[in-house]
Amino acid sequence: MDLKLKDKVVFISGSTAGIGYATAERFLTEGATVVINGRNQDRVDLAVNKLKTTIKDAQVSGISADFSKVEEIDALLEKLPEVDILINNAGIFEPKAFEAISDADWLRFFEVNVMSGIRLSRHYFPKMLAKNWGRVIFISSESAVFIPEEMIHYGMTKTAQLGVSRGLAELTKGTNVTVNSILPGPTKSKGVGQFIDDLAKSENKTINEVEAEFFKTQRPTSLISRFAAVEEVANTVVYYSSPLASATNGASIRVEGGLIKSVL
């Protein structure tokens, strides 16, 4: 299927690994021009070179920026003044007991997970409206709805993203700009994969046993009863960024394996 993304300019925050990297890869296979991002320029360069090696004629470059630092975001926007598609993927997570989450932790999570998308959208969104075409995607999480008790501060930021996304969508009425959120469920990103490997070794179990136990005890409502692959999430992100998804706007799109027990 041709997603009609050839020559569209895409920026993906937090994209040197995991869902962000897989999304960059998928956009490149569709002929888009992609700018990736990470906090460290060496990691950005490494990811860019890997993508160029993997995908023939890949139009890809990278800009480093730490989304907890406003001055680095401003520098990024100066280097990349306009895009067709914005994927707000940068984010942090950390399991922590509620009583141990300090004010600084709450603010740090809000700064990176929520304000990163707000600052990028505030710059790019008006330009999309002016040219009457654009896509803004927030990578939220099933944790926005199914708040994890082990990291309430993370869940809070994911819920906030849904509010920002829907609010921006209200400003697109009558245009060819859309704003949507994607809600991945448990996904086997690099960090999660390493965690599972370490846990399997420490408990003298196989990776499959650890995964099965996780979904039995921690996420029993999952219908697929497994971690999603980053590529599965990326496929959804790229489709809803395409002209083919023009009738989907202001939506919260689930890629969580049926974990959320709700018909809406």
Residue pairs with C-beta under 8 A, 6 or more apart in sequence:
1 244
2 30
3 30
3 238
3 239
3 242
3 243
3 244
4 242
4 243
4 244
5 27
5 30
5 31
5 32
5 85
5 238
5 241
5 242
5 243
6 30
6 31
6 32
7 31
7 32
7 33
8 32
8 33
8 84
8 85
9 32
9 33
9 35
9 82
9 83
9 84
9 85
10 24
10 27
10 32
10 33
10 34
10 35
10 83
10 84
10 85
10 86
10 87
10 241
11 34
11 35
11 37
11 80
11 83
11 85
11 86
11 87
11 120
11 124
12 20
12 23
12 24
12 27
12 34
12 35
12 36
12 37
12 87
12 89
13 20
13 37
13 65
13 67
13 87
13 88
13 89
13 90
13 116
13 117
13 120
14 20
14 37
14 38
14 67
14 89
14 90
14 91
15 21
15 23
15 24
15 36
15 37
15 38
15 47
15 87
15 89
16 36
16 37
16 38
16 40
16 43
16 44
16 46
16 47
16 62
17 38
17 47
17 189
17 190
18 187
18 189
18 190
18 191
18 230
19 89
19 139
19 184
19 187
19 189
19 230
19 233
19 234
19 237
20 36
20 37
20 87
20 89
20 90
20 139
21 36
21 47
21 230
22 230
22 231
22 233
22 234
23 87
23 89
23 233
23 234
23 237
23 238
24 34
24 36
24 47
24 51
24 60
25 51
25 54
25 55
25 234
26 231
26 234
26 235
26 237
26 238
27 34
27 85
27 238
27 241
28 34
28 51
28 55
28 58
28 59
28 60
29 55
30 238
30 242
31 59
32 59
32 85
33 59
33 60
34 51
34 58
34 59
34 60
34 61
35 60
35 61
35 62
35 63
35 80
35 83
36 44
36 47
36 48
36 51
36 60
36 61
36 62
36 63
37 44
37 62
37 63
37 64
37 65
37 76
37 90
38 44
38 47
38 62
38 64
39 64
39 65
39 66
39 67
40 64
41 62
41 64
43 64
44 62
44 63
44 64
45 62
47 62
48 60
48 61
48 62
51 58
51 60
52 58
52 60
63 76
63 79
63 80
64 72
65 72
65 73
65 75
65 76
66 72
67 73
67 90
67 111
67 112
67 115
67 116
68 108
68 111
68 112
70 119
73 116
73 119
73 120
77 120
77 123
82 124
82 127
83 124
83 134
84 128
84 133
84 134
84 135
85 134
85 135
85 136
85 137
85 241
86 120
86 121
86 124
86 125
86 134
86 135
86 136
86 137
87 137
87 139
87 237
87 241
88 116
88 117
88 120
88 121
88 136
88 137
88 138
88 139
88 161
89 139
90 112
90 113
90 116
90 117
91 112
91 113
91 116
91 139
91 157
92 108
92 109
92 112
92 113
92 154
93 151
93 154
94 105
94 151
94 154
95 148
95 150
95 151
96 105
96 150
96 151
96 153
97 150
98 149
98 152
101 152
101 153
105 153
106 153
106 156
109 153
109 154
109 156
109 157
110 156
110 157
110 160
113 154
113 157
113 158
113 160
113 161
114 157
114 160
114 161
114 164
117 138
117 161
117 164
118 164
121 136
121 164
121 168
121 179
124 134
124 136
125 134
125 136
125 168
125 171
125 177
125 179
127 134
128 134
128 135
128 136
128 177
129 171
129 172
129 175
129 177
132 175
132 176
132 177
133 176
133 177
134 176
134 177
134 178
135 177
135 178
135 179
135 180
135 240
135 241
135 242
136 165
136 168
136 177
136 178
136 179
136 180
137 179
137 180
137 181
137 182
137 237
137 240
137 241
138 161
138 162
138 164
138 165
138 179
138 180
138 181
138 182
139 181
139 182
139 184
139 237
140 158
140 161
140 162
140 165
140 181
140 182
140 183
140 252
141 154
141 155
141 158
141 183
141 184
141 185
142 183
142 184
142 185
142 186
142 254
142 256
142 259
142 260
143 151
143 154
143 155
143 158
144 155
144 158
144 159
144 161
144 162
144 181
144 183
144 252
145 159
145 183
145 260
145 262
146 155
146 259
146 260
147 155
147 156
147 159
148 154
148 155
161 181
162 181
162 252
165 179
165 180
165 181
165 250
165 252
166 179
166 181
166 250
166 252
168 179
169 178
169 179
169 180
169 249
169 250
170 250
172 178
172 179
172 249
176 246
178 240
178 245
178 246
178 248
178 249
178 250
179 249
179 250
180 240
180 248
180 249
180 250
180 251
180 252
180 253
181 251
181 252
181 253
182 233
182 236
182 237
182 240
182 253
182 255
183 252
183 253
183 254
183 255
183 256
183 260
184 228
184 233
184 255
184 256
185 219
185 222
185 228
185 254
185 255
185 256
185 257
185 259
186 192
186 214
186 215
186 219
186 222
186 227
186 228
186 256
186 257
186 259
187 227
187 228
187 229
187 230
187 232
187 233
188 196
188 227
188 228
188 229
188 230
189 230
192 227
196 207
196 210
196 211
196 214
196 227
197 207
199 205
199 210
200 206
200 207
200 209
200 210
203 210
205 213
211 226
211 227
212 225
215 222
215 225
215 226
219 259
221 258
221 259
221 260
221 261
222 256
222 257
222 258
222 259
223 257
223 258
223 259
224 257
224 258
225 257
226 257
228 255
228 256
228 257
232 255
233 255
236 253
236 255
239 245
240 248
240 253
254 260
